[in-house]
Amino acid sequence: MSTRRLTVGQALVRFLTQQHSERDGARTRLIAGCWGIFGHGNVAGVGQALLEDRELPYVQGRNEQAMVHAAVGYARQSGRMSAYACTTSIGPGATNLVTGAALASINHLPVLLLPGDVFATRPADPVLQQLEVPHARDVSVNDALRPVSRYFDRIWRPEALIPSALEAMRVLTDPAETGAVTLALPQDVQAEAFDWPEEFFAERVWPVRRPRADPESLRAAAERIRAARRPLIIAGGGVHHSGAEEALRRFAAATGIPVSETQAGRGSLRFDDPRELGSIGHTGTSASDDIARRADLVIGVGTRYSDFTTASHTLFAEPDVRFVNINITGMDAHKQSATAVVGDAREALTDLAERLAGHRVDDEYAREYATAAEKWSRVVDRVTKAADGAERPGQAEVLGALDDVLDDRDVVINAAGSLPEDLNKLWRAKEPRQYHVEYGYSCMGYELPAAIGARLAAPDREVFALVGDGTYLMLPTELVTAVQEGIKIIPVLVQNHGYASIGGLSEKVGAERFGTAYRFRDHDGRFTGEPLPVDLAANMRSLGVDVLRADTVDELREALRTARAADRPTAVHVETDPAKKQLPPEAWWDVPVAEVAALESTRAAREQYDHNRRDQRHYL
């Protein structure tokens, strides 16, 4: 047997350069490159290997969590067909991966994590940054990655890399199992030499399959749909992961069934499609939520049914409502006691359309949901289009200005704060990969690194990262990477002087916005003094980014146009008018309120909470 003598780090890097994914005849490189921050736990292993084998591109990160976010942004924008690896040292560098890994696994987005680990040979325990567990000497801080990884292994011996690396690639390309994959690499093993079989480095193609649903489940689903008077489709992120947008459009057009969308599913239909109702649930449109309350059949396509989607199990109010779920994962397909159709979304929708040939909803129902959609469209026009361009914009008007400037293929990225609610309700998605809001983990700090990843995946698209001041302060570090690599992104920093989203929620639950404003303390010790003298625009400029300031709606539009035309990272800083409030939610969300309190505001909030909770139900 022919062999090649390499270190474990060298062998792993060489192996990764030879892996490809393939779906529908399109082949792409599976591991596009490697993000990394070097320390003593990886510099002589994976670090040396990346220096020696330049075929795997290296990107220098500034924060390990941000590296994972960038990798996830890349994977989502590339349709999960390609991913990045992330290498770190041991200790803090490794544990910084945990948040990003959780985000990747929750959203079913592939990323390969390569944290350094303690010595396998244990020559001098404890080594620098080693956690000692007296009752389990084989435990390290990397075990914190186990619950947030879809696959985890620690490579104690060089030869163990062969089966583990192959299994890692299988999980990364499995549409049902994909997420964060972790190969923990003891620092001495990374540098250890081994005689590797040449076959390990052969080019390998991993097919991303489209499993078809079984005929009996399709028959049962078609029967449910034919019997329904008021069916409603919920399009989730699985529609995009499957590339099923056109199949969904054809299915909805043929049957007349209206389509609502989750955060991950936004853009499944173009905003002006006759069947499109917009977002659903707590941050949904009145069109979607009103139709959902009276739906007798809910058809979930690629959705996990989060509490925001179901309004904490209060939205679907019809006593005899039933569910049909199309999902690649059995767990999600069986939620809500549904008729489960386990399979690829595109194939299942195509098969169902054939079984439902000639079937359409009643004209009266079609007129009802069309009227609801048109009514909501007028609401969007009213709140996003400023009457006076010389005014300071509200947050909805920031989105209106973006809508005026962006073209159909530009990408809008967001994840946390009050912006996801406004985006979900008000953004008019014009193309399947335009709307990029991470709301499975809703992680503050995701936006800027994810924008870099999205731009790496789609260099021909302009990428706008919408961040509030709270999110910006969490993780601005990768702006330096964008400058270093010449990756043109457009941060839009919406300054509202605090945690605006949680401030509003705090008020609703009777906590009186405590601890949510960026202000000095007053004489009572509360944060109600003067605003902090923080200049985040200057901060961005100090990191090498060009910054444009906008104080009015007209100035904002002009700044956005200038930033879009720029050839390097260019940010827009806009301060919003706090008097211009968000639209109220169309449906409830279960955030428990203190059952006993001295504050009258809390007691009143609890009374309202108990009233709303009466509508919760299990769907059986």
N, C-alpha and C positions, 0 to 999 in steps of 0.2 A: 504494500500500500504506500503510495506516494505521500509524503508529509512535508510540512513547512514549519520551521522552528520560529516561533514568535512569542512575545509576552501575551498575557491574557488581555491587556489593554489593546495591544496591536491587533490581536486576533479578532477582538470584538469590533473594532473600528473597521477592519477589512471586511468582516462579515456583513456589517450594516450597509456598506457601499454596494453590496450585491443583491439587496432585497428590493423587490418591486411588487406593486399591487396591480390588479387588473379587474375591471368591471365593464361589461358591455363592449368588450373589445378594445377598450382604452387602457393602456399600460402607463404607469408612472412610477417614479422612484419612491419607495415606501418611506425611507428615512432621508429627509431632504437635507439635513445638516444637524449640527449639535451646538446648542447654547451651553455656555459654561462659565463658571467662576472657579479659579484654581486655588487650592490650598494644599497643605502637606498630605491630605488624604487622597488626592487624585492627580497632582501635578506630575509625578514620576510614572504614573500608570497610563490612564486615559489621556492625560495632557500630553505626555511624550508621544503617544500614539497618534494623536491629532496633528502634532507637528510633523511627524514622519510621513503620514499618509494624508496628503492634501486633498484627496478625492472627496472626503466628507467635509463640507464647509463648516467653519467654526464662527460663532457669533459671541462676542464678549458681553456678558450680562453684568448688571450692577446689583441685582437683588435676586436671590434664588426663586422666591415666589413669583416675581415678575417674569423670570425666564419661562416658568411653566405657563403663565398666562399668555405670553407671546406664542408659545408652542400651541396652545389651545386655540388662540385666534387664528393661527395658520391652519390648523386642522379643520376648524369649522368652515373657513372661507374656501378651503380646497375640497370640501365635500367629503371629508374623512378618508380620502384616498391617499393622503400623504401626511407625514408627521415629523416632528423634530424630537431629538434626544436632548436631555439636559444632564450635564455632569456637574457634581459638586464634591467638595471635600467632606470630611466626616464632621460630626457634631452640629453646630448651629447651621452650617450650610446645608446639611442634609435635612434637618427638621424644618428649615424654611420652605421645603418642598411640600409640606403636608397640606397647607391650604389650597395650593394650586392643584394638587393631586385630587383632593376632594371635589373641587370644581370640575375637573376633567371627567371623573368617574360618574358624578351625578348627571352630567350633560352627555354622557356616552361619546366623548371625544378622545381620540388616541393621542397619547404622549408617552415617550419612553424615558424613565427616570433612572439615572445611574449614579446614586449617591456613594461616596466613599464610605468605608466601614472600618471597624477595628481590625487588628492583626488576627489572622486566622491561626498563626503559629504561637501566639501569646508569649512573645519573648520577654515582655516587660510591662505587664498589666499593672496599673492602668496607664495606657498611653494618653497623649494629649487629647482632651475633649472626649474621653471615654466615660460613659455611664456604667458604673459597676452595680450589678444586681446580685446580691449574695446568694440567692437561691436559684439563679438561672444564669450561668456564665455564658450562655450562647445568645443572650439578649443584648441588643444595643439600642440606641435611640432610633435607629432606622425601623425598628419594629412598630413605631408610631405610624409608619406608612402602610402597614398591613390592612387596616380596615378601610382605607381610602384608595386602595389599589385593586384593580380587577385581576391582577396577577402579581405575586411577590415571590422572589427567591433570593437567597443569599449564596453567593458563589464561593463556597469554602475551599474548593479545589479547582484547578484549571480545567480538568476534563468535564466538570459539571456544567461548564458554560455551554457545551454543545447542545444537550437536550433543552436546557433552560432558554437559550437564545431562540431556538426554534419555537418553543411554546410561546415565548414573548411575541414573536411575529404573528403567530396564529391568533392570539387574543387581540392584538392591535388591528387586525383585518377582519375580525368577526363582527358583523353588524349588530349582533345581539349582546355581545360580551365586552366590546371595546371600551376603553377608558384609560386610566393611568396604569402603566405597567412598570414595575420596579424590579431592577436587578441590582441588589446591594453588593458592592465590590470591596471586599477587604483590601486594605491598601498594600499589604505585602503580596497578596495573590495577583493584584493588577500588574505588578512588575515581574512576576514569576514566568519563566519560559516553559514552553511545552511543545511537543511535536504534534502538530495539528494535521488531521487528514485533509488533503487538498479538496476533497468533496465539500468540506465545510464552507469553502470560499467560492463555490460555484454559484453562478447566477441563479436566483430562485424567484419564482413568481407566485404570489399568494392571491388566488382568486377571491374577490369579494362577491359572494354568492347572493342570489335572489331566490330564497326558498319560497315555493308556492304553497298556499294554504290548501288543506285537504278538502276534497269536494263536499263532504258532509257539512263542514262548518260554513262553507260558501252557500250551500243550499239553505241552511238554517238562517243565515244572515239575510239572504235574498227574501226569504219568507217573512222575516220581521219587517223588512223595509216595505215590501208590498202591502203589508197590513197597516202600516203607520199612516196617520192622517197629517201629522205635523212633525216630520223628521227634521233633524238639525245635525249637520256635520261639524265636528270640532277638529280642526287641522292642527296637529302638533309638530314638534321638531322632526319627528320621523318622516314627515312628508319631504322635508329638505334632505334628510340623510339618505333617503331612497331615491332622490331625484324624481319624485312622483308628482311634481306640480302640474305638468300637462295632463297626466292621467286623472288627477283630481278635477282639473278644469273641465275635461271632457265628461267625466262622471256627473258633475254637478249640472252641466249644461243639458245632458241627456235626461236626467231625472227631475231637474228643477229644484233639487234639494239645496237650501241655503247653506253657506259655509261661514262659520265663525273660526277664530284663530286664537291659539295661546301665544304667549310671548315668543316661544321658540318657533312657533309655526307662522308668525307674521310674514306676509309676502307669499304665502302658498298660492293665493290668487292675487292678481293685480287689484289695486284699490277700487277701480271703476268697473270691475266685473259685475254683471247683473246679479250674481248669486252671492256676492261678498258682503258680509255684515260687519266685518272688523273684529276687534278683540272681544274676548268673553271673560266673564267672571268679575272679581272685585275691581279690577281696573279696566273693565270692558266697556263697550259702547252700549247705549240704550237699545240700539237695534238688536244686537246679539243677546243681551240679557233679557229683554222682554220676550223675544221669541223662545229663548231657553226655558223660561218659567212655564211656558205652556206646551213645550215639546213633549210628544208622547214616545218619541224614539230619539236617542242621542247616538250618533255614529262617530266614535272616536277613532281618528286615524293618526297613529304615531304619537299619542299623548300619554303622559303619566298621571293625569288628573290631579294636579297639585291643588292645594287649598285655595290658591288664587283663582284657578280655573273653575272650581266648583262652588266658589264663594263659601268655603268651609262646609260643604254639603247642605247648602240652603238654596242653591240656585234652581235646581231642577225640581219644580214644585208640583208638577202633575202627579196625582196619587199613583197612577199606574205606569209611570215612565219606565221604559226599558232601554237597554244599551246594547249596541253592537260595537265591538272594539277590534280594529285591525292594528296589529302590532307585531314587530319582529321578536319581541320578548314575551314569553308566556305569562310572566307575572303581571305585566301591564295589560295584556290582552284580557285577562280574567277579572280586572277591577270592575267594581260596581255590579257584580254578579252578571256580567255581560255574556252575550253570545260571542264567544272568542274566536277570532279569525287570526291564527298565528302564521305570519308569513310576511314577505316583503310588501310594502305598501303599494308600490307601483303595480306589481303583478296582481295583488288582491283586488285593487280598484278596477283593473282591466277585466279580470275574471268576473267580478260582480256586475260590471256594466253589461257584459254579455248576457248574464242571467236575468238582468232587469230590462232587457230590450223592450221598448214600447211603454214602459212604466213611467209616469210623471205625477208629480204632486198636483193637487187641484189648483185651478187658476186663481181661486179666491185666496188661497194661502200664499201663492206667488205674489199676488198684488199686495197682500198685507206686509210681507217682509220687504218688498221693494219700496213701499211707502216708508217703512221704518228706517231703511238705509238712507233714503233721500233726506228724511228729517235729520238724521245724525250728520249727514254731509253739510247741512246748513249750519249746524252747531259748530262743526270744525271751522268752517269759513268765518263764523262770527268771532271765535275766540283766538284764532291764529293770525288773523289779518288786522294789523293795527289801523285804527282810524286816523291816527296822526303820526307820521313818520318821525316827528321831532320829539316824541315821547320816549321815556325810558321803557324798554320792553318788559313785559311779564314773561314768564317762562314759556307759556304757550306761544307768544309772539316770537320768541327765539326760534321755536320750531317752524313757525310760519316763514321767517326769514330764510331759514335753511331750505325749506321747500321751494322757495323762490329761486334759490341759487344753484342747488344741486341738480345734476342730471340723473337720468334713470339708473345708471350703473354706479354712481357714487355710493359709498358705504357709510352708514351711521352706526357707531358703536357706543354702547352704554351698558351699565350693569346694576347700579345701585343709586339710592337716594330717591328724590322725588321725580327725577327725569323719566325713569321707566314707566311710571303711571301715565304721564302726559304723552310720551311716545306711543305707548300701547293704544291709547284712546285716539290720538290725533294724527299720528304719522300716516301719510298716504304712500304705502309701499308700492313701488312701480316695477320692481324686479325681484326675483326670488332671493338673491343674495345681497340685497341692499340693506335690509333691516337686521342688525346684528346686536341684539340685546341679550346678555347672559343673565337669565333669571332663575336658573335651577339652583344656583348657590348665591346669586345676587351679591357678588363679592366686590366690596369697595377696593379700588386699586386695579381692577381688571382692565379698564378701558385703554390706558396709554400703551402698555405692553401688547395688549391684544391688537391694537391698531397697527403696531409694527408687524405682528404676525400676519394680519390680514393683508397688509401691503406687500409682504414677501410672497404671499400666495397669489395675489392679484396685482402685480405692479402696474397694470394698465388702468386701475381704478383709483380715484381719489378717496381717501379714507378720513372721515371726520370722527374724532373721539370726543364725545360730550361728557364733561366732568363737572361736578360741583366742587366747591372749595374743600369740602370734607373728603371727598374721594381723592382729589389731587394731592392733599397732604398725606394721604396714606401711602402713595407709591408713585412719586414723580420720577424716580431714578432712571428709568429706561429712556427718558428723553435724551440723555447723554448718548445712549446707544444709537438712537435714531440719528443724532447729529454725526456721530463717528462713522456710521455705515452709509450715510447719505440716503436714509430711508425717509421719504417725504410723507409725513402725516400732518394732520391739521387738528390739534387740540382746540376745543371750544370750551373755555372755562367760564362757567356760569356762577358768578359770585353772588351768594346770598347770605354770607356771614354766619354759617353754622350748619348744623344737621337739619336741613329744612324738612325732609320727609319724616324723620322721627320726631321733630318738633310738632308737626301736625298730628301725628299719631299720639304723642304724649298728651296733647290737649284733649283728644277724643277719649282717652282712657282716664282722664282726671288727674294726670301728673303735671299739668300746667307748664309744659315745655321745659321742665327742669333739666339743666345740664345740656341743652341742645344749641344754645347760641354761642357764637365766638365773640364774647364780650368780657370786659373786666368785671370782677366781683363788685357788688354794691355793699352797703354797710351791713346788710343781713347775711352776707356771704354768698348770695346767689349771683348768677351770671347775667345781670340786667344793667350793667354799667355801660360805658361807652364802647363802641366797636373796637376790636384790637387793631393796632396800626400795622397791619400785615399787607404787604404788596406782592401778591402772587404773580402778577404780570412781570415784575422785576425779578422774581425768583426764577420764572421760566427763562427769562432772557439771560440770567446768569448761568444757566445750563447750556447755553449755546443756541437756543431757539429764537427765531425772529418772532416778535409779538406785536399785534395790532390791538389797540384799545377802541372800544365802541361804547358810547353812552346813550345813543338813541337807536331807534329801529332803522332809520335810514343809514346811519353810520355802521350798524351791524351788517346790513346787506352789502355795503361797499367793502367792509373788512373781509367778509366771507368770500366775496368775488376775488379780492386781491390775494387772499391766502390760497384759494383754489388754483390761481394762476401761477403761484410761486413754484420754484424748483427745489426748495429745501424745506425742512420742518418749519412751519409757520403757524403760530397760535393766535387765536382771537380771544380776548378777555372782555367780557360783558357783565356789567352789574345790572341785576334785574330789580324791578319795582316790587317790593314786598306787598304793596297794597293790591296788586293784581293776583287774586287767589286762584288756586287750581279748581277745576270742576269737581264737584263732589262725586264720590263713588256711586256707581249704579247698583252695586251689590255689596253684601256684608263680607267682613273678614274676621275670623275668630282670633282676637287677641285678648286673653283673659284679663279682667279688671279686678283689683283688690276687693275681696269680699267684705272686709271690714276696714273702715278708714275714718279718720277724724275730719278729713277735708270734705267739704260739701261737694266740690267738683268731682271727687272720686266716687262719692255715694251716688250722685246723679248718673255718672258714667256706668256704674255697676247696675243700676236699675235698667238702663237702656240695653246693657249687655245681656242681662237675663231675659229681656223681652226678645231680642234678636235670636238668642240661642234656642228658643222654643221651636224655631223652624228647622233646626238641624235634624238630619235623618240618615240612616244607612239605606242603601239601595239594595234590596234583597229580591 
